[in-house]
Amino acid sequence: MNAETEHESGQFDVAKLGLAIIVMIAGIGGFYIYADQSLLLRVIGLLVMLSIAVVLVYKTTLGQSFWHFAQGSRIELKKIVWPTKKETTQTTLIVMVMVLFVGILLWMFDGLLMWGIGLVTG
């Protein structure tokens, strides 16, 4: 019985997603069809149609899983400890010094190899 419910739910989800796409296309189409109307009214109509489409998507299992993922992401973002301005400046300076040091080291190594190859090849 559970498999039947999941199968029917999957069919309804596909229907809801299809209906959401149709509503969204109708909203965008209406925005351009009624170009002679006030921009404010067209934007309000478009936002209403897009809101209806979002609610339809939210009512699907895909929409629910996306919503839970977004909530989990927000919770994880709140746990991040961002570096201070001083730490960022110090880290940037360290990286710049190391890039300069490695660049000079590679330049010297390249010169040494060119000198050695010049001795071998004449």
PEKAZI-V256399 format. One record per backbone hydrogen bond with DSSP energy under -1.0 kcal/mol. CO is the residue of the C=O (numbers start at 0). NH is the residue of the N-H. If there is no record, write none. Layout:
BEGIN
CO/NH
CO/NH
END
This chain:
BEGIN
0/4
1/5
2/6
3/7
4/8
5/9
6/10
7/11
8/12
9/13
10/14
11/15
12/16
13/17
14/18
15/19
16/20
17/21
18/22
19/23
20/24
21/25
22/26
23/27
24/28
25/29
26/30
27/31
28/32
29/33
33/36
37/41
38/42
39/43
40/44
41/45
42/46
43/47
44/48
45/49
46/50
47/51
48/52
49/53
50/54
51/55
52/56
53/57
54/58
56/59
59/63
60/64
61/65
62/66
63/67
64/68
65/69
66/70
67/71
68/72
69/73
70/74
71/75
72/76
73/77
83/87
84/88
85/89
86/90
87/91
88/92
89/93
90/94
91/95
92/96
93/97
94/98
95/99
96/100
97/101
98/102
99/103
100/104
101/105
102/106
103/107
104/108
105/109
106/110
107/111
108/112
109/113
110/114
111/115
112/116
113/117
114/118
115/119
116/120
117/121
END
